[in-house]
Amino acid sequence: MAIMTKEQFQDSIRAREPMNVWFLGEKIEDLTTFPVLSASFNAVSKVYELHNHPDWEDLLTVESDLNGEKVSIYNAPLHSPEDANRKTRAARALAEVIGCCTHRCTGSEAFAGLGPCTYDMDQDLGTDYFKRFTNFIDYVQKNDLSCTVTVTDVKGLRTLPPHKQPNRDNYIHIDEIREDGIIISGFKCNQTGILFAHEIIIIPTTNMKPEDEDFALACAIPADAPNITYVLGRTPQDKRFFEVGGDIEGIDLGKKYADHQALVYFDKVFVPKERVFMCGETKYVGRMLSYFTAVHRLTAGGCKAGGCSALCGAASLITEMVGVQKAGHIRTKLTEMAMTAETVYALSLASGVEGFKHPSGYWIPNPLLSHTCKYTCTKMPFEAVRYARDIIAGFGETAPSEIDMRSEAVGKLCQDAFNPGNPDYDAFDRLRAVRFVEHMVRGSNWTAMALHGGGNQEASTVMARAYTDWKHLQDIARAATGIVKDEEKCEEIISDIGKREGRICTTLDLPKEQ
């Protein structure tokens, strides 16, 4: 089996061992039928379905370099700029369909970080991590598994490094190293889509010093492994899922696709040796995170471009419903929303093209462009959100519920009030459109992912600052203004500008002078 159908994926999730999942103080017995998780299950199921759609096959599948089978792009490492751009295009296209996380992106980005990093460790240390990791990817590909990465530790007191935390569980850590594997414990939080993943990939959350060796670990664990507790996070909409049924189609949910977040606790979980990809090598944590974020923050541009396009479409539809689509200020706002999508999309594509080939064969996007892409995603979509909320007006977000719109007592009254007056649309069409906007801007975690998914604004700024060659920028000004009097030195600076070939990245090494 190389590519699972939607039904095969759903059956594989139902076939997992019972998992310890909690929500609002109660244990969830069946994740696939629990109302609050239904939209999330729909989303990842739709992603699997589209992998088998003839019009999506070339976008979402590639031939594996490991086994020659057709595999999902989410289980195939990037080997070229074409692969990187395919990932961007897929992220945007899927976001336009489901308007939320695909549940599968982060696993692919863990591959992007661990592949070249384990290769580096093997070359330097004589370990066999790269072979273990390659075997794991081969297994994932052949079974078309959905993988997610756990990055964010709860961190505790931020002024203290991992080894000084009063509660060691604030950072996931190694409890014991055994002949056949390791025992690990600790928290991970903000884990998108983790309850419908087959495999959990654990990586560190921050750079570490030698004293933090117990916390420098990377490994893979089945999501249904023993001794893992999950607590499902809530959203502003979680109670609405229980309203659906009978005549209520779920309009107040905004759309039928969403994602979920969970807090995860690993309580002395055993990880077999062949699934351990880092075990105490603190020197390589920062390098692994650099590889990982170069791809992780590239994906943000495609994902947020798709969400912005969907949001812009809903806002545009509403203006047509109520007859204001030709107003000058409306057209300007909608155009700016559309341009936001193209801006972050273009940054994502550019970072994929101007990267470099790692000796392992993995393609690494341009880190400066990737982090600039993510930084832009923390700002521009929020202007689009403001415009969308402005366009639908307060009446949109405070509209009566679908239950009231359909009730015998006040239904006709509500429908008369909410009817847009356009013969092509009725009150329920208007409600569908405004609930979609509400879902995107405040009902789901789409805006939270724009701000924090893949790292917040400051994280992107720090990395972009580190990868900016400030001396080179100053040399440009020195040459242009005549500050450099030596003609040979000036020509050297000009030649250096030309040799940069559009600043195509050739390494993850930081500029020599910061």
N, C-alpha and C positions, 0 to 999 in steps of 0.2 A: 504494500500500500504506500503510494507516494503522496497523493492528494486525497484527503478525506472529503466526502460530501457533507453537506449540512447535517443530514440525518446521522451519518456515522460519527461526526463530532459530538452531536447531542447524546448519542448512545454511549460514547466513550466517557463523557462527563457523568452520566448516570451510573456507569459501571465502576466508578472510583470507590475506594474504601470510604466509610462514613467519616466525615470531617467535623471538627469541634468548632462550630460557627455560631456566634451570638449576635442578637440584635434586640435592643430595648429590653434587656434582661432575660430574654428567652432564647433557647437554643433552636436553631433552624434545622429541621430534620431533612428537608429535601430542597436543595438550592435551586433546582430547575423549575420548581413550581411555586417558590416563595414569591408573592406579588412584588415586593420591593426590588427583587433581582430580575424580574421578568424582562425589563427593557434592556438590561445588560446582557442577559442570555440571548435576546433577539439580536443584539449588535454583533457579538462575536460569531453567532450562527450565520448572520448575513455575510460576514467577511469570508467564512468558509464557503458559503453558497456561491459567492462571486468568483472564487478561485476556479470554479467549474463552469463559469459562464463563458461562452465562446468570445464575447466581446471584451472580456476582462483577462482572458488567459495569458496573453502576451505581457500584460502589465503586472500581473500578480504571481506569475510562475517563471522559473528559469530551470535550466539543466544543471544538476549538481556536478561540481568538479570532483566530488568524493565517490559517488556511486553511479553517476550517469543518469539518474532518474529525474523526472520532472518534480520539482519541489517548490514550496512556497518561498517567495522572496524574503519572508520573515524568518526563514530557517536557513537562508543562504548568505554567507558573508559577502561583503562588497569586494569586488576584485578590479573594478574599473570605474572611470567617471560615468560611464553609461549605467552601471549598476546603481551608483549613487543617485543619478537623476531619475532612474526608475523608482527608487524608493521615495523620492520627493513627489513624483507624479502620482504614485499610488496613495501616498498619505493625503494628498489634496483630493483626489477622486473619491476615496473612501469617506473622507470627512464631509464631502458634499452629499453623499448618500445617507450616512448615519449621523452626522453632526456631533460626533463624540469620539472618544478614544477607540482604536481598533482592538484593543486588548492584547495585540501581538507585537507592537512596535518595540517596546522596551526590551523584550527578549532578544530581538535581532541586534539591538544596540549593545547589549551585554556581550554578544558574540564579537562585535566590532572592537570592544575594548579588551576582552580576554584573549582573543586570537593572537594579535601581535604582541601582547604583553607576555603571555606564556611562552611564545617563541623567544622573546628577548631573555626571559629567565633561563630557559633551557640552554641558550647559547652562552650565557654568562656563568651559570651555576651548575650546569650539567644535570639539571632535573629532567623529568619526563612529562611536565605539565602540558606541553603543546600536543603531545600524542594523546594524552588522556582527553584533552579538550576536543581534539579532532574526532576521536571516537564517540564522544558524547554528541557532537553535532550530527555525525552520521546516523546515530540512533534516532535523534530528533527528526531528521529529514525522512528517514525510512518509515517512520510512524506518523509523520505530519502533526507533530505535537505543538500545542500552543504554549509558549514560554513567556514568563514575565520576569523582570529583574527587581529585586529589592535593593534599593540604594539608600533610602533615607532612614538613618537611625534616629531615635527620639532625642539623643544628644544630652539631655539633662542640663547641667549648668554649663553654658557655652564657653565660659572662661577657662574651663578645665579640659585637658586632653583626655582621651579615652581611659588611659591607665590610672588617672587620678579621680575618676568619677566615684562618688560615694556608692552608687549602684552600678555595678559592672554591666548590668543588663541594659543600661542606657545606650550602649554600643554592642552590637552582636560580637561574640567573642568565642575563642576556643577554650573549652573546659578541660579537654583531655586529648592528647595525641596517642593513638594506639597503633599497633602494627597494621591493622586492617582499615584504619580510617580515623576520623576525629569526632568528638562530641562537642556540639556548639549550643550556646544559649544567647538570648537577648531579644530585644524588640526591633521591629521595623515598622514604619508607619507610612501613610499616604500611598498605599499600594493599589494602583489602579488595575481593576480587572482580575485581581489575583485569584478570586474564588472560582473562576472558570478557566484557570490555567492548568495544564498537565504538569509542568515543571517550573520550579522556582529557582532562579539563579541569584545567588547572593554575592554582592561585591561591597567593598568598603564605601563609606560616604565621604571621606575627607582624607587629605594627605596625613601621613603618620610618621612619628619618630621611632627610633629603635626600641624605646621603652614601651611602645604600643604593639609589640609583636603579636600578642594574643588576639588583637583586634584586626590584624591584617590577614583577612581570609576571603577566599572566593571559592564557591562550590555550587553544586546543583542538587536540589532535593525535590522529590515528587510532592506535589501540593497536598496529597492525601497521606503523607508520611505520619507516623505516630508522633505524639507529643507537640503538636502545633495547635495553637489556639488562635482563632480569628474573631475579631469584633468588627462587624460591618458598620461603616460610618453612615451617618444620615445626611439627607439633603432637605431643602425646603419643600420638596415634593413627596417625600416618602409616604405620607399618609394618603396621598391621592391614589396610589396604586391599589389600595383596598376598596376604592369606590367603583372600580371597573367591573362590568358584568351586566347582564340583562340588556336593557336599552341603552346603558351608558357605555359608549365606545372608548372612552378614555381621552377625550379631546383636551381635558385640563392637564394632561401629561405633556402636551406640546407635540410630542412625536413618539413613535414606538421604539426608538433606540436611545440608549443612554449607557453610562458606565457606572462603576461603583468604586468606592475606596474602602480599605480595611486596615485596621491595626493588627499586627501579627506578633505573636510571642512564640519563640522557639525555646522549649524547655528540655534541655539536654537531649537534643536530637542527634542521632548517629548519622554520619555521612561516610559512605564507603570510600576508600582511598582513591579509587578510579574516578570519583566524582569531585575530588578536591583539586582546585586549580591554583591556589595560593595558600600558603600556610606559614605565616610569620615573616614573609619577605617585605618588610616595611619600605625598603628602598624602592620597590616597584609599584607601590600603591599610587603615587602621584602620576606615574607614567601610564598606568592602566586607566586612570580617570581621564587623562588627557586624550587617549585614544577613544575612550567611551564617549566623552562629551562632544568630540568633534563630529560624531555621527548623530548622537542624541539630539544635539541642538540644531543640526541640519534638518532633522525630521520635523522639528517644531514649525519651521516655515511652511512646509507643505500642509501639515495638519491645520494650522491656524488660517492658512489661505483658504482651505476648503470650508472651514467654519464661517469665515467672513463672507465667502460667496453665498453660502446658504442663508446667512443672516440678512445679507443685502437683498437676496431674492425675496425673502418674506416681507421685508420692509417695502420693497418696490411693489409687491403684490397688494399690500394694504393701501398704498397711495392710489393704485388703480381702482380698488374697490370703492373708495370714498371720493374719487374724482379730483385728487390734488396732484396727480403725477406730472403735470406740466408746470407747476409752480416753480419759479426760479430757485428758491432756496431749497426746495425738495430735491430738485435735479442735482444741485451742487452737493448736497449731503449724500445722496445715493452714489454719485460718481466718486466721491472721496472714499466711501465704503468699498466700492469696487477696486479702487486704486490701492487701498490697504492690502487687499488680498494679493494683488499682483506684486506689490513691493516685497512682502515676506516670501512669496513664492520665488521671486527672482533671486533673492539672497540665498535661499536654500539651493537653487540650481547652481548658482555661481560657486558656492562653497564646495559642491560636489565635483565640479569640473576642475577647479584650481587646487587640487590636492596632490597626493603623491603615493607611490607604490612602496609599501613596507616590504622588507626582505622576506617576510612570511608569505607574501602574495596578497595580503589584505590591502584594500584601497583606503587611505585616510583622507577625509575631506580637509580643506583649508581651515585650520582652527580659528584664525582671526575672523574669517567670513562667517563661520558657523556660530561663533559667539556673538557676532554682530547681528546675525539673523535672530537668535534667541532674545537678545536685548530688545530688538525692534518688536518682537512678539509680546514683550511685557508692556508695551506702550500703545502702539497703533491700533490693535483690536479694541482697546477700551474707548477710543474715539468713535469707532464704528458702533460699539455698544451704546454709547451716549446718543448717537444719531438715531439708532433704531428705536430706542425708548422714547426719544422725542417725537419721532414720526408716528408711532402708534398711539401716542398721547396717554394720559392717565386713564382714560376710559378703557383703553386696551388692557392694561395690566390689572385693573381692578374690576374687570368684567364679571358678571354673574357666573356661577359655576354651570357646568353642563347639566348637573342635576336640576338646578333651578330653571334652566332654559327648557328642560323637557318636562317639568312638573305640570300637573293639571291646574294647580292653584295659581302660579305666577308665570308659567311658561310662555303663554302668548304675550303677556306684558313685556317680558324680558326680550323675546324675539323681536317684537315691534320696536323696542328701544335700540336694539343692537343691529337691526337691519341696516346695511350700508346704503340702501336706496339705489343700488345698481342692480338692474335685472339679471345680470350674469352671476350674481352672488347672493346668498342668503345670510341670515344671522349666524348660522353654524359655520359657514365658510369663513366669515370674519373672525369668529371665535377661534377657529383652527389656526388661522394665520397669526393672530396676536398671542395665542398660547405658545406657538412655536418660538416666537421672539422672546416671550417670557422665559421659556425653558432655556434658551441659549444664554440669556443675559443674567438670570438670577435663580432659575429653578434647578439647574444642573451645576456641575463643576467645570464647565467649559471655560469660563472666565478665570477660575482658579488655576486651571492648567495653563492658560495663556500667561499668567503671572508667575506661577511656581513650577509648572511641569517642565522638567529638564533643567531646573535651576532658576532661581529668582533673578531679578534685575542686577543685584550687586554681584552675584556669582558670575554672570556673563560679563559684567564690566571688569571684574578682577582679571579674568582670563584674557579678555580683549586687550586690556592694558599691558598684560605680560607679553602678549604676542605682537604688540606694536613695536616696530623698530624706531624708537624715538631719535636715535642718532642719525639714521638715514633721513628722517623727515627734516631734521635740523640742517643736514648737509644740503638738501634740496634748496632750502632758504639761503644758506651760505653761498651756494653757487649762483643763485638767481640774483642776489643783491650785491654781489661783488665783495662780500666779506672775505671770501677766499681770494687772496691776491695771486697765489701761485697758479699759473695757467695749467700746469701739468696736473696739479691737485684738482682743479676745477674740471678738467677733462676726465679725470678718474671718477669723479662723482657722477658726471653725466653718463659715462660709460656704464657705471653701476646701475643707474636708472634703466638704461636700455636693456641690460642683461637680465633684469628682473622679469621680463616677459609677462607683464601684466600681474606681477606679484604672485605667480603660481608657486604654491608651497612645495617645498622639497623635503621638509623635515618637521618634526615636532619640537626640535630644539628651540629654546627661547633666544631672541636676539642677544648678542653678547653684552650690549650696554642697554640698561633699562632706564 
